[in-house]
Structures are given as structure tokens and as C-alpha cells.
Amino acid sequence: MFTNEIARQRVADLGAACGHPLTLIEESVWSEGPFGSASAASGELSPAGSLLGMNLRAHLTVTANEGGATDLWALIFVHVNGARVAPPGADYLMLKWETADGEGSRWVARGWEADVYGEWSEDEGEGEGEGEESEGEGEGEESEGD
């Protein structure tokens, strides 16, 4: 079962893997049986007064795999000055929680992916702390969860 405690731990692990602390958005945690989802955000990663405001937003999801077990995935959205940014043709970086024999578990990057079904369009411009600010501002109030 995907509990708040498991979500908090995986978000902490994800933040460490990304090099920036992430905070679980507690009200975003959902679970039904073995499946679940949660969201997290980094807050502002740029120094105060910087013209370049950057932050991360993450969505975690537990899905069934072909073998009948579950997999934990994370979609990382990067925002700069309130706009979502990614390589051309991509929208987010996909990571998977993997367990290696004798090496413990860790997040592994699977590459950049496109949001071909438009499932994550609500994330456009919704960087934590960015909201409706004008260009160049990066110290706004925290935005509400998705």
C-alpha cells in the first residue's frame, strides 16, 4: 500500500537523487490497494533576487507492471521563471524506483518523455512559488497543489 510515510520517504530519496530537496504535498497522496500517486515540489531553487527563478515539481505514481507486481515512477517537471522547460519534443524527465540485488534501491533516470496525451498540461507554468508572477520575479507565495 502507498502510504503517506512511503510517499515522504520516496520523495526525500527523489530530492536527493535530483540534487534538490523536495517536499511532499500531503493532500496530493492517493492510494487504492497497491496503487497510488503523490506530488512534490522543490520550492525556489534560485538565490533571492535572482533574475532566473527555477524550481522542480514531481509526480509519483505506482502502476502495475506486466508481471503483476507494481512499479514506482516519478515524472520531474523543471520550471524556469514559471515556464515548464525540457529538451525539444519532451515535457518531463522520467525516473523509476529500482532495486538492485545487493545494492539497495534507488531512483534511475529513464530519459525525457513527451506528454503525448496531455495528461500533465495543468503543470504548465505552475512552478512552486512562481504562479502568475511577472518575468524576472521569483519570490512569490507558494501555489496551491495541482
Sine and cosine of phi, psi and omega as CSV:
sin_phi,cos_phi,sin_psi,cos_psi,sin_omega,cos_omega
0.00,0.00,0.66,-0.75,-0.02,-1.00
-1.00,0.02,0.99,-0.13,-0.07,-1.00
-0.99,-0.13,0.19,-0.98,0.07,-1.00
-0.86,0.52,-0.64,0.77,-0.01,-1.00
-0.90,0.43,-0.70,0.72,0.05,-1.00
-0.89,0.45,-0.69,0.73,0.02,-1.00
-0.86,0.50,-0.71,0.71,0.02,-1.00
-0.86,0.51,-0.68,0.73,-0.02,-1.00
-0.92,0.39,-0.70,0.71,0.00,-1.00
-0.91,0.41,-0.57,0.82,0.06,-1.00
-0.91,0.41,-0.67,0.74,0.05,-1.00
-0.88,0.47,-0.69,0.72,0.04,-1.00
-0.89,0.47,-0.64,0.77,-0.01,-1.00
-0.91,0.41,-0.69,0.72,0.04,-1.00
-0.86,0.51,-0.68,0.73,0.03,-1.00
-0.89,0.45,-0.66,0.75,0.00,-1.00
-0.91,0.41,-0.55,0.84,-0.01,-1.00
-1.00,0.08,-0.21,0.98,-0.01,-1.00
0.99,0.12,0.18,0.98,0.01,-1.00
-0.60,-0.80,0.76,-0.65,0.01,-1.00
-0.87,0.49,0.65,-0.76,0.08,-1.00
-0.89,-0.46,0.54,-0.84,0.03,-1.00
-0.90,-0.43,0.79,-0.62,0.05,-1.00
-0.90,0.43,0.70,-0.71,0.13,-0.99
-1.00,0.01,0.99,-0.12,-0.18,-0.98
-0.78,0.63,-0.68,0.73,-0.06,-1.00
-0.95,0.31,-0.12,0.99,0.01,-1.00
-1.00,0.07,-0.24,0.97,-0.08,-1.00
-0.94,0.34,0.80,-0.60,0.02,-1.00
-0.71,-0.70,0.63,-0.78,0.12,-0.99
-0.50,-0.86,0.52,-0.86,0.08,-1.00
-0.55,-0.83,0.94,-0.33,-0.08,-1.00
0.89,0.46,-0.73,-0.69,-0.02,-1.00
-0.99,0.16,-0.14,0.99,-0.09,-1.00
-1.00,-0.08,0.39,-0.92,0.02,-1.00
-0.08,-1.00,0.08,-1.00,0.05,-1.00
-0.40,-0.92,0.31,-0.95,0.03,-1.00
-0.30,-0.95,0.33,-0.94,0.06,-1.00
-0.82,-0.57,0.42,-0.91,0.02,-1.00
-0.54,-0.84,0.33,-0.94,0.02,-1.00
-0.58,-0.81,0.42,-0.91,-0.04,-1.00
-1.00,-0.01,-0.35,0.94,-0.22,-0.98
0.97,0.24,-0.09,-1.00,-0.05,-1.00
-0.95,0.31,0.79,-0.62,-0.01,-1.00
-0.98,-0.19,-0.12,0.99,-0.04,-1.00
-0.99,-0.11,0.49,-0.87,0.03,-1.00
-0.88,0.47,0.50,-0.87,0.04,-1.00
-0.82,0.57,0.69,-0.73,0.01,-1.00
1.00,0.10,-0.06,1.00,-0.01,-1.00
-0.94,0.34,0.61,-0.79,0.07,-1.00
-0.97,0.25,-0.28,0.96,-0.01,-1.00
-0.96,-0.30,0.97,-0.26,0.02,-1.00
-1.00,-0.10,0.85,-0.53,-0.04,-1.00
-0.78,-0.62,0.60,-0.80,0.11,-0.99
-0.41,-0.91,0.25,-0.97,0.00,-1.00
-0.89,-0.46,0.51,-0.86,0.12,-0.99
-0.74,-0.67,0.67,-0.75,-0.03,-1.00
-0.78,-0.63,0.59,-0.80,0.13,-0.99
-0.83,-0.56,0.83,-0.56,0.04,-1.00
-0.97,-0.26,0.61,-0.79,0.02,-1.00
-0.57,-0.82,0.68,-0.73,0.06,-1.00
-0.98,-0.21,0.86,-0.52,-0.05,-1.00
-0.82,-0.57,0.30,-0.96,0.09,-1.00
-0.99,0.17,0.60,-0.80,0.11,-0.99
-0.96,-0.29,0.07,-1.00,-0.09,-1.00
-0.89,0.45,-0.42,0.91,-0.01,-1.00
-1.00,0.10,0.00,1.00,0.01,-1.00
1.00,-0.04,-0.14,0.99,0.06,-1.00
-1.00,0.04,-0.19,-0.98,0.02,-1.00
-0.88,-0.48,0.40,-0.92,0.09,-1.00
-0.81,-0.59,0.55,-0.84,0.08,-1.00
-0.94,-0.33,0.82,-0.57,-0.03,-1.00
-0.87,-0.49,0.46,-0.89,0.11,-0.99
-0.75,-0.67,0.72,-0.69,0.10,-1.00
-0.95,-0.30,0.85,-0.53,-0.02,-1.00
-0.96,-0.29,0.85,-0.53,0.05,-1.00
-0.96,-0.28,0.75,-0.66,0.01,-1.00
-0.96,-0.28,0.75,-0.66,0.02,-1.00
-0.86,-0.51,0.71,-0.70,0.10,-0.99
-0.82,-0.58,0.82,-0.57,-0.05,-1.00
0.75,0.66,0.63,0.78,0.08,-1.00
1.00,0.08,-0.11,0.99,-0.01,-1.00
-0.97,-0.26,0.68,-0.73,0.06,-1.00
-0.95,0.31,0.73,-0.68,-0.02,-1.00
-0.80,-0.60,0.53,-0.85,0.02,-1.00
-0.23,-0.97,0.22,-0.97,0.08,-1.00
-0.86,0.51,0.39,-0.92,0.02,-1.00
-0.80,0.61,0.74,-0.67,0.04,-1.00
0.99,0.11,0.01,1.00,-0.02,-1.00
-0.84,-0.54,0.32,-0.95,0.01,-1.00
-0.81,-0.58,-0.49,0.87,-0.06,-1.00
-0.44,-0.90,0.33,-0.94,0.08,-1.00
-1.00,-0.09,0.79,-0.61,-0.02,-1.00
-0.99,-0.12,0.74,-0.67,0.08,-1.00
-0.79,-0.61,0.43,-0.90,0.01,-1.00
-0.77,-0.63,0.66,-0.75,0.09,-1.00
-0.99,0.16,0.89,-0.45,-0.07,-1.00
-0.83,-0.56,0.56,-0.83,0.07,-1.00
-0.94,-0.35,0.85,-0.53,0.03,-1.00
-0.96,-0.27,0.71,-0.71,0.00,-1.00
-0.80,0.61,0.84,-0.54,0.05,-1.00
0.96,0.27,-0.06,1.00,-0.05,-1.00
-0.91,-0.42,0.01,1.00,-0.04,-1.00
0.98,0.18,-0.22,-0.98,-0.02,-1.00
-0.93,-0.36,0.45,-0.89,0.01,-1.00
-0.29,-0.96,0.31,-0.95,0.10,-1.00
-0.99,0.16,0.70,-0.72,0.01,-1.00
-0.81,-0.58,0.80,-0.59,0.02,-1.00
-0.94,0.35,0.73,-0.68,0.02,-1.00
-0.96,-0.28,-0.12,0.99,0.05,-1.00
0.91,-0.42,0.15,-0.99,0.02,-1.00
-0.99,0.15,0.63,-0.78,-0.01,-1.00
-0.73,-0.68,0.41,-0.91,0.06,-1.00
-1.00,-0.06,0.53,-0.85,0.06,-1.00
-1.00,0.05,0.96,0.28,-0.14,-0.99
-0.91,0.42,-0.40,0.92,-0.01,-1.00
-0.98,-0.22,0.04,1.00,0.01,-1.00
0.93,0.37,0.40,0.92,-0.04,-1.00
-0.93,0.38,-0.43,0.90,-0.13,-0.99
-0.92,-0.40,0.34,0.94,-0.04,-1.00
-0.90,0.44,-0.41,0.91,0.02,-1.00
-0.91,0.41,-0.27,0.96,0.02,-1.00
-0.99,0.17,-0.22,0.98,-0.04,-1.00
-0.86,0.50,0.88,-0.47,0.06,-1.00
0.95,0.31,0.18,0.98,-0.05,-1.00
-0.97,-0.26,0.66,0.75,0.04,-1.00
-0.89,0.45,0.61,-0.79,0.00,-1.00
-0.84,0.54,0.83,-0.56,0.03,-1.00
0.99,0.11,-0.01,1.00,-0.04,-1.00
-0.99,-0.15,-0.81,0.59,0.05,-1.00
0.75,0.66,-0.78,-0.62,-0.08,-1.00
-0.99,-0.16,0.40,0.92,-0.06,-1.00
-0.93,0.36,0.40,-0.91,0.05,-1.00
-0.98,0.20,0.29,-0.96,-0.06,-1.00
-0.85,0.52,0.68,-0.74,0.04,-1.00
1.00,-0.09,-0.29,0.96,0.05,-1.00
-1.00,-0.02,0.64,-0.77,-0.02,-1.00
-0.63,-0.78,0.30,0.95,-0.07,-1.00
-0.84,-0.54,0.67,0.74,-0.04,-1.00
-0.99,0.17,0.07,-1.00,0.08,-1.00
-0.93,0.38,0.42,-0.91,0.06,-1.00
-0.91,0.42,0.67,-0.75,0.03,-1.00
-0.99,0.15,0.36,-0.93,0.05,-1.00
-0.93,0.36,0.36,-0.93,0.06,-1.00
-0.89,0.46,0.17,-0.99,-0.04,-1.00
-0.89,0.46,0.00,0.00,0.00,0.00
